[in-house]
């Protein structure tokens, strides 16, 4: 089995560690949140405030942002550590491998500097609906080492396409969601056998029982028409064309939806959506 000693998550020359709120160090935490991001200044204030409702501390990897992302992170009282990368990696294969390295580096730093019982791994455009803190403290979590969360994509429609603005809350920002359900490993106990492995992206290797709890709204496809086009271009330019770029090229100019990207009906958030969920 792969062990943490097989991974070398050392800082590179172009990466800088920035310490945030010093009061967060030297104490035991119930739950620490970690994320990896690039150019998320639009939604980041709301993201950090949302996380503050259940996380004791936040650590982040900034991947060469060109906006105010790092500045916003540094100013928030729940942010303990930032790894700021100053050079954007152009190579497609290298970018894919970086998914695990960046998160593995954050995990190692959290274990060294921010002792914790649970880790929450998220993307800035995701909002878990439900009480994350209550879950990890409840009897439901006692028999498991990790938790997957049911994630659904939000969509812009003809009646709901106004762009997101910074003063808004992202939670429940859109009315309609696709029924496609992805169960994403977002929570795990701080155990030494949990580690990130090349090729696994945002998901670490976890031993033992894994539960599936809560639901998550994903807004990567629905912030605005301009953001949709930027997302399309990002996948076309920086991911393998046959597996990612081709489908996103076909989606350009189609930000407003009458059905999901997978040709299924859209549903309002709630039990009807969950009853019609299709695992992908």
GUROTI-241998 format. One record per residue (C-alpha): x, y, z; residue number from 1. Coordinates in Angstrom, 2 decimals. Layout:
REM GUROTI-241998
> X / Y / Z / NUM
...
***
This chain:
REM GUROTI-241998
> 0.00 / 0.00 / 0.00 / 1
> 1.16 / 3.55 / -0.70 / 2
> 2.29 / 5.39 / 2.42 / 3
> 2.82 / 9.03 / 3.18 / 4
> 6.57 / 8.45 / 3.00 / 5
> 6.21 / 7.65 / -0.71 / 6
> 4.96 / 11.16 / -1.44 / 7
> 7.21 / 14.19 / -1.55 / 8
> 5.09 / 17.28 / -1.02 / 9
> 7.96 / 19.71 / -0.56 / 10
> 7.54 / 23.40 / -1.26 / 11
> 8.90 / 24.52 / -4.60 / 12
> 10.86 / 27.68 / -5.32 / 13
> 7.85 / 29.44 / -6.80 / 14
> 5.64 / 28.67 / -3.78 / 15
> 5.42 / 30.94 / -0.75 / 16
> 3.82 / 30.12 / 2.61 / 17
> 1.81 / 32.99 / 4.06 / 18
> 0.68 / 32.75 / 7.68 / 19
> -2.71 / 34.18 / 8.54 / 20
> -4.32 / 34.43 / 11.96 / 21
> -1.63 / 33.39 / 14.47 / 22
> -4.27 / 32.70 / 17.14 / 23
> -5.29 / 29.57 / 15.20 / 24
> -1.95 / 27.84 / 15.78 / 25
> -0.89 / 25.78 / 18.77 / 26
> -4.35 / 24.47 / 19.63 / 27
> -6.49 / 21.44 / 18.87 / 28
> -9.28 / 21.88 / 16.31 / 29
> -12.37 / 19.80 / 15.65 / 30
> -12.53 / 20.63 / 11.94 / 31
> -10.11 / 22.29 / 9.53 / 32
> -11.12 / 23.18 / 5.96 / 33
> -8.76 / 23.03 / 2.98 / 34
> -9.16 / 24.23 / -0.59 / 35
> -7.30 / 24.88 / -3.82 / 36
> -8.27 / 27.87 / -5.96 / 37
> -7.40 / 30.32 / -8.70 / 38
> -9.03 / 33.72 / -9.34 / 39
> -11.97 / 33.28 / -6.97 / 40
> -12.20 / 36.87 / -5.71 / 41
> -15.81 / 37.20 / -6.88 / 42
> -17.22 / 34.52 / -4.58 / 43
> -14.43 / 34.20 / -2.02 / 44
> -15.76 / 36.59 / 0.69 / 45
> -19.01 / 34.63 / 0.81 / 46
> -17.12 / 31.32 / 0.69 / 47
> -15.00 / 32.24 / 3.72 / 48
> -17.99 / 33.51 / 5.67 / 49
> -19.90 / 30.31 / 4.86 / 50
> -16.98 / 28.15 / 6.05 / 51
> -16.69 / 30.16 / 9.24 / 52
> -20.04 / 28.77 / 10.29 / 53
> -18.57 / 25.32 / 10.92 / 54
> -14.78 / 25.26 / 10.38 / 55
> -12.26 / 26.19 / 13.07 / 56
> -9.52 / 27.13 / 10.59 / 57
> -9.00 / 27.33 / 6.82 / 58
> -5.92 / 26.58 / 4.72 / 59
> -5.71 / 27.34 / 1.01 / 60
> -3.49 / 26.77 / -2.02 / 61
> -3.66 / 29.71 / -4.42 / 62
> -2.63 / 28.66 / -7.90 / 63
> -1.16 / 31.84 / -9.38 / 64
> -4.25 / 34.03 / -9.13 / 65
> -4.20 / 37.35 / -10.98 / 66
> -7.03 / 38.92 / -8.98 / 67
> -7.43 / 39.76 / -5.24 / 68
> -7.77 / 36.13 / -4.10 / 69
> -4.66 / 36.09 / -1.89 / 70
> -5.44 / 39.50 / -0.42 / 71
> -8.96 / 38.37 / 0.55 / 72
> -7.63 / 35.16 / 2.08 / 73
> -5.03 / 37.01 / 4.18 / 74
> -7.65 / 39.37 / 5.61 / 75
> -10.06 / 36.73 / 6.89 / 76
> -9.77 / 35.72 / 10.59 / 77
> -10.42 / 32.02 / 9.94 / 78
> -7.57 / 31.66 / 7.41 / 79
> -4.47 / 30.18 / 9.03 / 80
> -2.18 / 29.31 / 6.10 / 81
> -1.93 / 30.10 / 2.40 / 82
> 0.44 / 28.49 / -0.07 / 83
> 0.77 / 31.04 / -2.87 / 84
> 2.06 / 29.72 / -6.17 / 85
> 3.59 / 32.45 / -8.32 / 86
> 3.93 / 30.47 / -11.60 / 87
> 1.03 / 29.04 / -13.60 / 88
> 1.83 / 25.56 / -14.93 / 89
> 1.06 / 25.39 / -18.67 / 90
> 1.61 / 21.69 / -19.29 / 91
> -1.68 / 19.74 / -19.30 / 92
> -0.25 / 16.56 / -17.73 / 93
> 1.62 / 18.54 / -15.08 / 94
> -1.55 / 20.41 / -14.18 / 95
> -3.41 / 17.14 / -13.67 / 96
> -0.66 / 15.82 / -11.38 / 97
> -0.70 / 19.09 / -9.45 / 98
> -4.27 / 18.39 / -8.26 / 99
> -2.95 / 15.82 / -5.77 / 100
> 0.36 / 17.53 / -4.94 / 101
> -1.23 / 20.84 / -3.97 / 102
> -3.76 / 19.18 / -1.67 / 103
> -1.18 / 16.78 / -0.28 / 104
> 1.02 / 19.72 / 0.62 / 105
> -1.87 / 21.42 / 2.42 / 106
> -2.73 / 18.25 / 4.31 / 107
> 0.86 / 17.82 / 5.51 / 108
> 0.97 / 21.43 / 6.67 / 109
> -2.35 / 21.14 / 8.48 / 110
> -1.15 / 18.06 / 10.35 / 111
> 2.02 / 19.85 / 11.40 / 112
> 0.59 / 23.25 / 12.29 / 113
> -3.14 / 22.79 / 12.98 / 114
> -3.90 / 19.58 / 14.90 / 115
> -7.44 / 18.50 / 14.02 / 116
> -9.93 / 15.65 / 14.28 / 117
> -11.60 / 16.12 / 10.87 / 118
> -10.63 / 17.66 / 7.53 / 119
> -13.15 / 19.21 / 5.13 / 120
> -11.89 / 19.43 / 1.52 / 121
> -13.94 / 21.73 / -0.70 / 122
> -13.94 / 23.88 / -3.83 / 123
> -14.87 / 27.57 / -3.41 / 124
> -17.99 / 27.26 / -5.60 / 125
> -19.55 / 24.47 / -3.50 / 126
> -22.08 / 24.89 / -0.69 / 127
> -22.96 / 21.92 / 1.51 / 128
> -26.58 / 22.12 / 2.62 / 129
> -26.75 / 20.77 / 6.16 / 130
> -24.82 / 21.06 / 9.39 / 131
> -21.29 / 19.79 / 8.72 / 132
> -20.10 / 20.38 / 12.27 / 133
> -23.08 / 18.58 / 13.77 / 134
> -22.46 / 15.63 / 11.45 / 135
> -18.86 / 15.03 / 12.53 / 136
> -19.89 / 15.26 / 16.19 / 137
> -22.92 / 12.98 / 15.84 / 138
> -23.25 / 9.22 / 16.37 / 139
> -23.71 / 8.90 / 12.58 / 140
> -20.00 / 9.59 / 12.08 / 141
> -18.68 / 7.30 / 14.80 / 142
> -18.53 / 4.21 / 12.58 / 143
> -16.82 / 5.84 / 9.59 / 144
> -13.45 / 7.33 / 8.71 / 145
> -14.71 / 9.55 / 5.89 / 146
> -17.87 / 11.04 / 4.39 / 147
> -18.97 / 11.49 / 0.79 / 148
> -21.41 / 14.32 / 0.02 / 149
> -24.03 / 14.19 / -2.76 / 150
> -23.23 / 17.01 / -5.21 / 151
> -25.58 / 18.52 / -7.81 / 152
> -24.84 / 21.19 / -10.47 / 153
> -26.82 / 24.44 / -10.47 / 154
> -27.85 / 25.89 / -13.86 / 155
> -28.85 / 29.23 / -15.32 / 156
> -32.26 / 29.16 / -17.00 / 157
> -34.23 / 31.68 / -19.07 / 158
> -36.05 / 32.83 / -15.91 / 159
> -33.00 / 32.80 / -13.65 / 160
> -29.86 / 34.09 / -15.37 / 161
> -28.85 / 37.27 / -13.57 / 162
> -25.11 / 37.19 / -12.79 / 163
> -23.86 / 36.59 / -9.27 / 164
> -22.65 / 39.70 / -7.45 / 165
> -20.35 / 39.80 / -4.38 / 166
> -22.95 / 41.04 / -1.90 / 167
> -25.11 / 37.93 / -2.44 / 168
> -25.01 / 34.60 / -0.63 / 169
> -24.14 / 31.78 / -3.00 / 170
> -26.17 / 29.17 / -1.08 / 171
> -29.53 / 28.73 / -2.91 / 172
> -28.49 / 31.40 / -5.42 / 173
> -29.96 / 29.42 / -8.35 / 174
> -33.40 / 27.85 / -8.53 / 175
> -32.73 / 24.82 / -10.75 / 176
> -30.30 / 21.88 / -10.59 / 177
> -29.49 / 18.93 / -12.77 / 178
> -30.35 / 15.47 / -11.38 / 179
> -26.83 / 14.16 / -11.99 / 180
> -25.40 / 13.22 / -8.59 / 181
> -21.69 / 12.92 / -7.86 / 182
> -20.73 / 11.54 / -4.47 / 183
> -17.61 / 13.51 / -3.55 / 184
> -15.32 / 12.57 / -0.67 / 185
> -15.20 / 15.83 / 1.28 / 186
> -14.67 / 14.85 / 4.93 / 187
> -12.22 / 12.51 / 6.60 / 188
> -10.74 / 11.83 / 10.01 / 189
> -7.17 / 12.94 / 10.59 / 190
> -5.53 / 9.53 / 10.29 / 191
> -1.95 / 8.95 / 9.05 / 192
> -3.14 / 6.49 / 6.38 / 193
> -5.14 / 9.25 / 4.65 / 194
> -3.01 / 10.65 / 1.83 / 195
> -3.17 / 12.08 / -1.65 / 196
> -1.87 / 9.96 / -4.53 / 197
> -0.82 / 11.06 / -8.02 / 198
> -3.74 / 10.79 / -10.43 / 199
> -6.46 / 10.89 / -7.75 / 200
> -7.11 / 14.64 / -7.97 / 201
> -9.11 / 16.13 / -5.09 / 202
> -9.86 / 12.75 / -3.50 / 203
> -7.41 / 11.23 / -1.01 / 204
> -6.80 / 7.57 / -0.35 / 205
> -8.84 / 6.57 / 2.72 / 206
> -9.01 / 3.23 / 4.55 / 207
> -12.06 / 1.97 / 6.40 / 208
> -15.76 / 2.72 / 6.24 / 209
> -17.00 / 5.70 / 4.21 / 210
> -20.50 / 7.11 / 4.79 / 211
> -22.61 / 9.19 / 2.38 / 212
> -24.34 / 12.14 / 4.02 / 213
> -25.67 / 15.63 / 3.24 / 214
> -26.11 / 17.37 / -0.13 / 215
> -24.02 / 19.97 / -1.96 / 216
> -24.88 / 22.72 / -4.43 / 217
> -22.19 / 23.27 / -7.06 / 218
> -22.18 / 26.66 / -8.82 / 219
> -19.32 / 26.22 / -11.29 / 220
> -21.73 / 26.30 / -14.22 / 221
> -24.07 / 29.04 / -13.09 / 222
> -22.40 / 32.20 / -11.78 / 223
> -22.91 / 34.17 / -14.99 / 224
> -22.80 / 33.82 / -18.77 / 225
> -19.32 / 35.39 / -18.80 / 226
> -18.08 / 32.93 / -16.18 / 227
> -19.55 / 30.03 / -18.19 / 228
> -17.52 / 31.07 / -21.22 / 229
> -14.38 / 31.40 / -19.09 / 230
> -14.99 / 27.90 / -17.72 / 231
> -15.38 / 26.50 / -21.22 / 232
> -12.12 / 28.12 / -22.32 / 233
> -10.32 / 26.87 / -19.20 / 234
> -11.16 / 23.22 / -19.88 / 235
> -10.45 / 23.57 / -23.60 / 236
> -6.98 / 25.04 / -22.99 / 237
> -5.77 / 23.25 / -19.88 / 238
> -7.23 / 19.73 / -19.95 / 239
> -6.89 / 16.78 / -22.36 / 240
> -9.05 / 17.61 / -25.38 / 241
> -10.66 / 14.21 / -25.96 / 242
> -11.80 / 13.72 / -22.37 / 243
> -12.55 / 17.35 / -21.36 / 244
> -11.85 / 19.94 / -24.03 / 245
> -14.13 / 18.55 / -26.71 / 246
> -17.31 / 18.51 / -24.62 / 247
> -16.60 / 21.98 / -23.22 / 248
> -15.95 / 23.33 / -26.70 / 249
> -19.41 / 22.11 / -27.67 / 250
> -20.88 / 23.92 / -24.65 / 251
> -19.61 / 27.40 / -25.60 / 252
> -22.44 / 29.86 / -26.12 / 253
> -24.88 / 27.62 / -24.24 / 254
> -24.79 / 29.03 / -20.72 / 255
> -28.57 / 29.30 / -20.35 / 256
> -30.17 / 25.87 / -20.00 / 257
> -33.58 / 24.30 / -20.47 / 258
> -32.18 / 20.93 / -19.37 / 259
> -28.93 / 19.68 / -17.89 / 260
> -25.73 / 19.18 / -19.88 / 261
> -26.66 / 15.51 / -19.88 / 262
> -30.07 / 16.13 / -21.53 / 263
> -32.16 / 15.55 / -18.42 / 264
> -34.88 / 17.74 / -16.83 / 265
> -33.94 / 20.36 / -14.27 / 266
> -35.48 / 20.38 / -10.79 / 267
> -35.81 / 22.83 / -7.94 / 268
> -33.61 / 22.09 / -4.93 / 269
> -35.29 / 19.60 / -2.63 / 270
> -36.81 / 16.16 / -2.37 / 271
> -38.03 / 15.97 / -5.97 / 272
> -34.47 / 16.57 / -7.20 / 273
> -33.10 / 13.95 / -4.83 / 274
> -35.80 / 11.42 / -5.81 / 275
> -34.81 / 11.81 / -9.48 / 276
> -31.06 / 11.73 / -8.86 / 277
> -28.90 / 9.83 / -11.35 / 278
> -25.47 / 8.78 / -10.07 / 279
> -22.60 / 9.58 / -12.45 / 280
***
